[in-house]
Amino acid sequence: MAKKSDQNLTQNLLKIVDNGNLATLRNLLTNESVNVDATNKHGEGALHIAAGYGRLEIVKELRQFGARLDISDKQGDTPLYWASRHGHNDVVIYLCSNGVDINHQDKSGETATHVAARYGHPDVLESLISFNANLDIQDNDGDTPVLCACWHGFQNIVERLILAGSSLSLTNRDGDTVLHVSSVRGNYTIVRYLCEKGSDLNAVNKEGQTPLYLATKRNHLDIVQFFCEQGCNLNIQDKNGNTPLHEACKDGKLSLVHTLFAAHCKLNVCNKQGMTPLHLAALHNHIEIARHLCSAGSDLNIQDNEGLTVDQLAASTGNNSLAAMLKTLHQEGMRDKCLHEITLGMVQVNKVRLLVCGAADVGKTTLIGSLKARFLRSLRPTKFGGSYLGPAAYRHTFGFCVEQLNIPNAGEFSVWDFSGHKDYYLTHEYFLESRNTIYIVMYNRLHSYEQQLAQVRFWLAMIKSKHRPSKFIHYGGHAGQKPFVILVQSFADNPNQLPPILFGYNMEDHFDATTSHMRTSSNGVKDRIMSVQEPKRLLQQLVGEFGHHFMFTDKVFCLDCRQPRGREIQSLRSLLGTLRQSMLKEQPWVPQLVTTLQQTLPTWRKEYSQFPVMTWEAFLLCVQEQVNPLVTPETLQLVAKALNDTGEIIYITEGKLENLLVLNPDWLGQRIFGPALAPEDSLSPQFNSVTGLISLREIRRVYPELDPLSVAHLMEHFELCQPVGNREAYQFPLLIRMEPLYGLWEKDPQLTVYAGIRLETSSEANIFSPSVFPRAQLHIRNIFSDDIEDQEVIFWSDGLKCCRGEVEICVRQPEPNRSIEIAVRGTEDCRTECFALLQQFYEILSNIILDSNPGTSFTLKVLSTRSMAEHQKNPHMYSSMEIFNAERNTGVLNSPNAEIGSGESIVDLLCCGCKELEISVKSAPFTSIRDIPLKTRVELCRMLDPPDPFGRDWCLLALQLGVQEDVPVIDVSSDMGSPTDKLLLAWENRSHETVVMLVDALTGIGREDVAAELVNGLSPFSNPRNSLFVNIDGVVSTSYVV
């Protein structure tokens, strides 16, 4: 009975301590005869429990009743160990102050210092150090406290222990130092600290492994790079003879192989099996690592202990592709040849793209035929390609044609002939980039001056829209070398409009330099003869509008495209040769492999003539297997871009889909884009759909010899379509021919909340390219689907309408290529949903414009909600500057339109009348200068860099901003950089400068035009700090808007 009573008392004691009830404990200890050192079956007493919970008062109470402070449980752990493990510093201090053995080791050899280090308790560790704990005591595994801290990654603990004198050289039973342990665990900052404190980089453990070896084995790239930078020995072998490079090659760690090789490790060290790192790569089928080692110079003739070379070893293990590569490289001179192509043999690009643009029937194809005609062939003017063959043979170009030509007296060109039919404009723009390109823009001599100006202006604006601003802004805001533009005025290409070509008859003699009237030519055809002043006038007009973006030649070529031997044709050839030579001097150096592939591509085009398209992975494999086994993805990327820039291939890298290469650009233009977008009067098979929904069966009908899924997938890469359902049909917005349904936006008494914005190009030199709106339709279709309940989407040729619940949003083009309008409306209780859709659709459109038209400048106007509610045909619009001024002042805009009333607030115009959303649109004036978009910054530089007649340029702005002391430092000619950009950089680094301060400074020097350009570049919804974000379901939350 007594024994059972003692057991009950012990259980009560432990339970009371566990619950932390001091009063009950005191009562028990006072009134009962209790053994305060009694334990449970694990040997854990009341003092262990109290120390583990950090109950200092209970610890003191137990001590007062005679509890032993150094009592151990069955693991040998004392109360000090328990308190240290759980981080109860006050208990630790009390126990140490009362004389417990601070260095007591439990059955595993651990002390309180070990567990404080392992569990990361710096205050406990500090107390133990103050009581002179042994910091280098080792547990049964040989681990010291600092080794424990390194293993668990507590840098502050490691630093404190080392500062207190912990040894860096002690090893555990595996022979690992603190640096070994930290390297294994990947603790970069600790590794760096240990090296700074003198830890041995080349120490080896019992396996002969260095910290570098272990970091390599665990794939810690940052640590391997650090060790290499610190100059450690890269070639120390472990007990099996393996170096870190062996380990990296065995496990297929390519990035580590690159790092070790860059640090000049030895490539041909043999392990105890006689294997080099290349042997291990071959054994484990790591072909990319083998490729890199071969490029680096690994010996292919070394035999392992079995007498096998690397190619024999790869073959014996069934790694056939790798074996074939190694066998090829084993051939005499082959490796040197391959290395020469990708490293030593660097050449300059020798070909320039020549893009011939213009409206339909201006003679583009005929001009190209005359340019390429050589002397003997030019004596037979009716026989060269594209020449006059009679009215029955006349046909337009499908899509675009691409030829690789050697133009006499000019040199090598990749010539692109773009169809002038507007149906193809959408695809043309993908190939109008200005790198390595000369543009010929043609127009019809027989058209009026206004028609000519409109045609040429459109093409130049579309080309300009593809120019992406450079982060380094040159003087005047341009991005460096401006592309060359040649204007060509010709007779129409239609033979019905041209006089007959007779041998020796020069059409240029038909040009009247003094008159400007209609006259009848020898065959009875009336043609308009203009004075020589009109081409000059046209050129001056275009230079004024586009001279900032293009380098125009100093004359307009007025020629008959059918005369290969004509003076103007010969002059044009000579000019092309001169421009080509000047451009080639600026071309980058590329690997010799570019030339090799230029020679190989014709063979591949024949081999893949049915569908000459490859994924990037297939192209890489093809080049490695058939051309150069040592080429790496990085090198081939450079080569592919060079081939793309010379017009040899089309390399598609943008978008969400995998990268593609079109080996035959001409096939893409004529065989794919040609039928897809052919005009209605074309004899070519074409899609029959007014809704833009094209089935796979319809694709198969137009492309009978091709796989319809492959064709559709290719068009997806150009964002011409997207799949519907299970890819049984595809939506092509550009093929929509429907007119808007009647009554789509009629007055509805239930829909009283209105808001809208309009994006307009800022000048005649800017357009929204033809792809912008179809791409917007595709993106919006991804958000809205008819399959979702309570949701509807309606498309027509130049607009769309989406409905969700009680909210409707309409996007349309009031003026194609010039403006896009977004209008939203809903019921009174859907204001946040209206705002969310307006905001989201604006972001979709602005992102598409930024991506596809980076060179287009546009301004934003806000539609009057009252005008919209009244369904006025031409609603009143507020400019960006009016919105900006209202945001910084009263928040109310006063309209001069009497029909609107006295004024409208920002909340109504942009927040759909929801007051809590006001913070989301009231940030533009207080946007940081650092957040000004790059394109807007470029425009500021364009306007402020040139000297102003009245001195209102960047110099005066510097005075206005109070940074005049920086003016002498800004050297305009030192790096050809923009002084305005340098000024803004100097100013923005001073303090928190905002847009409103810059606007006031610009206004102060009389440059309201620049201030307006600045404000036009800001989003009304942009608020990078502390805004309210509204999702498309109308849920409002505080967030950062990116």
Protein Blocks (a to p, Z undefined) as FASTA:
>chain_A
ZZmmmmmmmmmmmmmmmnopaklmmmmmmmpccdfkbccfkopafklmmmmnopaklmmm
mmmnopafkbccfkopafklmmmmnopaklmmmmmmnopafkbccfkopafklmmmmnop
aklmmmmmmnopafkbccfkopafklmmmmnopaklmmmmmmnopafkbccfkopafklm
mmmnopaklmmmmmmnopafkbccfkopafklmmmmnopaklmmmmmmnopafkbccfko
pafklmmmmnopaklmmmmmmnopafkbccfkopafklmmmmnopaklmmmmmmnopafk
bccfkopafklmmmmnopaklmmmmmmmmpghklmmmmmmmmmmccddfbdcdddeddeh
iopmmmmmmmmpcfklmmmmmlmghiaebjklgccdehiaddddddehkbpcddddddfb
fklmmmmmmmmcfghpacdddddfkbcfklmmmmmmmmmmmmmmmpccdfbdcehhiabj
addddddddddfblklpccddehiafklmpcfkbccddddfkopacddddfklmmmmmmm
mmmmmmmmpccdfbdcdddfklmkbmklmmmmmmmmmmmmmmmmmpccddfklmmmmmmm
mmmmmmmmmmgcddfklmmmmmmmmmommbcfklmmmmmmmmmmnomaccdfedjbdcdd
dfblmlmmmmmmmmmmgcfkbcbdcdddfklpacfklmmmmmmmbcfklmmmmmmmnopa
ccehjhpaccdfklpcbdcdehklgccfklmbdcddddddfbfkbccdfklmmmmmmmmm
mmpcfkbghiacdddfkbccddehjaccddddfbghkaccddddddfklmmmmmmmmmmm
mmmmmmmmmmmmmmbccddddddfklmmnopabacdddfklmmmmmmmnopacdfblkno
mbdcfklmmnnopaklmmmmmmmmmpcfklpcfklmmmmmmmmmpccfklpafklmmmmn
opammmmmmcfklnopafklmmmmmmmmmmccdfklmmmmmmmnopaklmmmmmmmpcfk
bcfehpacddfkopacddddZZ
